Amino acid sequence: MDAKNGDKTRILESNVCVVCQNPALHKCGGCHRVYYCNKQHQRDDWKQHKLTCKPFKICEDEVLGRHLVATRPLQPGEFVLQEAPLVWGPSSNTVPICLGCGKGVNAQNSRSCSRCGWPVCGDLCEKSPGHLAECRYTTQRGERVSIKNFGIPHPIYRCITVLRCLYQKQFLPKIWKKLEVLEAHCESRRASSNYENDRVTVAEFIRRFFKLSSVFSEEDIMKVFGIVMVNSHEVPLTEPPFIAIYGTSSMFEHNCSANCSKSFTNQGHILITAAQPIQEGDHLSISYTDSLWGTPNRRYFLHETKFFWCHCSRCEDPTEFGTNFSALKCQDTNCSGLLLPETFTETQKLPEWVCTRCSHSISSYSAHDILERIGRDLHDLDKNDVEACKSFLSTYQGYLSDNHFYRTDIKYVLSQLLGQQSMRQLSEEDLALKLECCQALESLVKTIGVAERRILGTVLFEMHAALAEVARRSGGTNELMKSRRILIEAIEMLSNEPEVLPEGKICKQARQNLKDIDVLLEKL
Ligand SMILES: C[S@@+](CC[C@H](N)C(=O)[O-])C[C@H]1O[C@@H](n2cnc3c(N)ncnc32)[C@H](O)[C@@H]1O
């Protein structure tokens, strides 16, 4: 078996032994992806399966704590890990959701659980194992919950995921064993400004409301709150998204230009694949932030929520690998240079932003001020209005670098909006703009955030559509062949996305478009 090509073909959908094809219940404990009907067949297969089983080991050091290191080379797209959540639940700031399936609920599409009163979609959700914890604790408390306001974030949901973890501590020691070892940053959090509010709204509340003060101490609850905060992943399978905590996947370190991508299966399992070529001995990383945020925003978010200052190579390079993603344009007359600080990683005395061409400089406060003002404009912009988006790009052309994150945000919006109603009716100018936005985004994302496969996939899909339209107008086969190549790349990027997500639907459409292009090419 060629490890480079992977044994994807041998991973079977149903639970069938990969050796004899008989029904099988026993899963490989390393990758959880292949089944065996007995131990002997697993032993027989190991020589072959080890080439593609779990491709990493857990290591530990003083800076990162536990982290994952590749034990063999991996190619982009190759499988790294898939696992089911240990616990899932509502995010800390959410409108009411069904506690059985996670979907948003309102007065029309939900009813109260017959035992505890929490809103659920129906019978199936009421009986869902996920809902057991709060159902049991609410029933025990002797008074049902009554949720009346559905459209606004409801503070009581803040406690549910923590409560579900505490339930594991009390009743399910096997899962608790995996949860309790996760990083909680108790000390750093105690010193943070949010600690008191969290203590009152979560720890005190759980003990009082669910009458659990003799079962869980405030310290127990605050530790669990930390575990949820530091390790949970937002799972976008429902609207609003829910959060989930995974075991081994919690060990991936963060990097702002991560070498692994994460996606989720329809069942809420996390699926990690390689996003770049990875060598044996390389650290495996995912991004804990949005890779398309500027450096100061990413670093601040990581510090506030994960309690470390990021020093990845992207954060250490103010130009972000030459993209100037966070740079401002120099305002000195006749200068076309860019303003950037010498470093973004100095947290004490913020350095001046200095022009790359002339001697002009501005204080970091002025830079911050400019960005804040433009940010407010961006916030108020109607992102369904093509003309308003175009106007934003031209208004700030003289202030923001071409790749600046604010401009990138709008280029992404335009790449989707232009041609959304009809590609055929796009003016030549708008078609060229769509293509330009897609090309700029492709090059940028491949440089700073190649692990953002969902973004890259959707950009490439839009690019193929624009190129196909150019081909239709010009009758050129070259453009059509290029569109086909881009489409294949888009499918590769989106192939792990579940169909419930827009990206999964785009992937399905892309597969259909590929067939259509092939038919067309045969005719030409
Ligand atoms: C989800 S946990 C990762 C596993 C953790 N290292 C452990 O031992 O349990 C996130 C924590 O790992 C550490 N960490 C992850 N990536 C890091 C990085 N790039 N630099 C420094 N610390 C990092 C931080 O303490 C962070 O809060």
The ligand as a Gaussian input file, in Angstrom:
#p B3LYP/6-31G(d) Opt

LIG

0 1
 C       -6.853000      23.456000      22.897000
 S       -5.525000      23.547000      23.999000
 C       -4.263000      22.633000      23.200000
 C       -3.731000      21.538000      24.091000
 C       -2.921000      22.016000      25.258000
 N       -1.589000      22.380000      24.838000
 C       -2.858000      20.972000      26.357000
 O       -1.766000      20.625000      26.796000
 O       -3.930000      20.537000      26.784000
 C       -5.081000      25.207000      23.773000
 C       -3.957000      25.660000      24.630000
 O       -2.706000      25.160000      24.153000
 C       -1.706000      26.174000      24.218000
 N       -1.321000      26.559000      22.842000
 C       -1.883000      26.124000      21.697000
 N       -1.274000      26.668000      20.629000
 C       -0.317000      27.491000      21.110000
 C        0.655000      28.337000      20.503000
 N        0.742000      28.456000      19.187000
 N        1.484000      29.023000      21.318000
 C        1.396000      28.909000      22.666000
 N        0.495000      28.130000      23.306000
 C       -0.336000      27.415000      22.532000
 C       -2.345000      27.337000      24.942000
 O       -2.118000      27.172000      26.302000
 C       -3.807000      27.148000      24.622000
 O       -4.667000      27.761000      25.543000

